[in-house]
Amino acid sequence: MPSTRLIDYMPHIEQGLMDLINWVENGVEPIATVAEYKDGKLYMPATADERGGIQPVVHAKVNGAERADIQVGERVTLEVDAAVPEGTGTIVAVEWDFDGTGKYPHKHDEVDGKSRHVRMRVNHAFEKAGTYFPAVRVVSHREGDLNAENRRIENLGRARVVVA
């Protein structure tokens, strides 16, 4: 399902235009993004403050690692550590898609739009054998508006779960 691998770019354009207007009209320079392009690959710093830009930096783990091998019905702990760069807003939503359907049925209701860094966990059991890539979608907003419809900046994190 593309929505567990791709993000909607339109909110990035919306926020970029707002930042451009603020720069031109008020002299407030946008926060730069730090990256290195080497040998045909793009390398990004691991933390939000090192990376800059406007997008949340998301790290997902399963049972404390990038991959877990489990049995059918066994519960795993999925964890997310996410942050937005200083001056780019706060996190307004954290939600999980366990099975690749793109529906994101688990929402962390404790997200209040006041923090630029979150660490959260959820437990889940897989009822069928297979390889799963549970995805976590983290959304930020410049003003921390939980109900905003525009300029909701997304990023994804995924882990691998192999169920035998």
C-alpha positions in Angstrom: 0.0 0.0 0.0 1.6 3.3 -1.1 0.4 5.2 2.0 2.7 3.2 4.2 5.7 4.0 2.0 4.9 7.4 0.5 3.9 10.7 2.1 1.6 13.5 0.7 4.0 16.2 -0.6 1.3 18.9 -1.0 1.5 20.1 2.7 5.3 20.5 2.2 4.6 22.8 -0.7 2.0 24.7 1.3 4.4 25.3 4.2 7.3 26.1 1.8 5.2 28.8 0.2 4.3 30.2 3.6 8.0 30.2 4.6 8.9 31.9 1.3 6.3 34.7 1.9 7.6 35.2 5.5 11.2 35.4 4.2 10.3 37.9 1.4 7.9 40.0 3.4 9.5 39.8 6.9 13.1 38.8 6.3 12.7 35.5 8.3 15.0 33.1 6.5 13.7 29.5 6.3 15.5 26.7 8.2 18.0 25.0 5.9 18.1 21.2 5.4 21.4 19.5 5.8 22.2 16.5 3.6 25.0 15.0 1.7 24.8 13.5 -1.8 27.6 11.0 -2.3 28.1 8.1 -4.7 24.5 8.4 -6.0 23.0 8.3 -2.5 21.4 10.9 -0.2 22.7 10.8 3.3 20.6 12.6 6.0 21.7 13.3 9.6 20.0 11.1 12.2 18.4 13.8 14.4 15.9 16.5 13.6 18.1 19.4 14.9 21.1 18.2 12.8 18.9 17.7 9.7 16.9 20.9 9.8 14.2 21.4 7.3 10.5 21.1 8.2 9.8 17.4 8.2 9.7 15.2 11.4 12.5 12.7 11.8 11.0 9.3 12.6 12.7 6.2 14.0 10.6 3.0 14.4 11.6 -0.1 16.2 10.0 -3.5 17.1 11.1 -5.1 20.3 13.9 -2.6 20.5 15.4 -3.4 17.0 14.7 -2.9 13.3 13.5 -6.5 12.9 11.7 -9.1 15.1 11.2 -12.8 14.3 8.1 -14.0 16.2 5.4 -16.7 16.2 1.8 -16.2 15.2 -0.2 -14.6 18.0 3.0 -13.4 19.9 2.8 -9.7 21.0 5.5 -7.3 20.0 6.2 -3.8 21.2 6.4 -1.2 18.5 8.2 2.0 19.4 8.5 5.4 17.7 11.0 8.1 18.5 10.2 11.3 16.5 11.1 14.9 16.6 10.8 18.1 14.5 13.6 20.6 14.1 13.7 23.6 16.4 11.4 26.4 15.2 9.3 24.2 12.8 6.3 23.5 15.1 5.2 20.5 17.1 4.0 17.0 16.6 0.2 16.8 16.2 -0.4 13.2 15.3 1.2 9.7 15.7 -0.6 6.7 14.2 0.2 3.1 13.3 -0.6 0.9 10.3 0.2 -2.7 11.4 -0.6 -4.7 8.2 0.1 -2.4 5.3 -3.5 -1.5 4.4 -2.8 2.2 4.8 -5.6 2.7 7.3 -3.6 3.6 10.4 -6.1 2.3 12.9 -4.1 3.0 16.1 -3.9 6.7 17.0 -2.0 7.9 20.0 -4.6 10.1 21.6 -2.1 11.5 24.1 -0.5 13.6 21.4 -1.5 17.2 22.4 0.4 19.4 19.8 2.7 20.9 22.5 5.9 18.8 22.0 8.4 18.7 19.2 9.7 15.3 20.4 7.8 12.2 21.3 8.5 8.6 22.3 5.6 6.2 22.2 4.9 2.5 22.3 2.1 0.2 21.3 1.7 -3.6 21.5 0.4 -5.7 18.7 0.0 -9.3 17.8 0.0 -10.7 14.2 -2.5 -13.5 13.6 -1.2 -14.8 10.3 2.3 -15.9 9.2 4.1 -13.6 6.9 6.5 -10.6 6.7 5.0 -7.4 7.9 6.3 -3.8 7.8 4.3 -1.9 10.4 4.4 1.8 9.6 4.1 4.8 11.9 3.0 8.1 10.5 4.1 11.2 12.4 2.6 14.6 11.5 3.8 18.0 12.6 2.2 21.4 12.2 4.0 24.8 12.5 1.4 26.2 15.0 0.8 22.8 16.7 -2.9 22.9 15.6 -4.3 19.4 16.1 -7.3 20.1 13.9 -5.5 21.9 11.0 -6.4 20.7 7.6 -3.5 22.3 5.7 0.3 22.3 6.2 0.3 19.0 8.1 3.9 17.8 7.5 4.2 14.0 7.5 7.0 11.4 7.7 7.0 7.7 8.1 9.0 5.1 10.0 8.8 1.3 9.5 10.1 -1.8 11.1 10.1 -5.5 9.9 8.2 -8.3 11.6 8.6 -11.8 10.4 5.8 -14.1 11.7 6.3 -17.9 11.5 
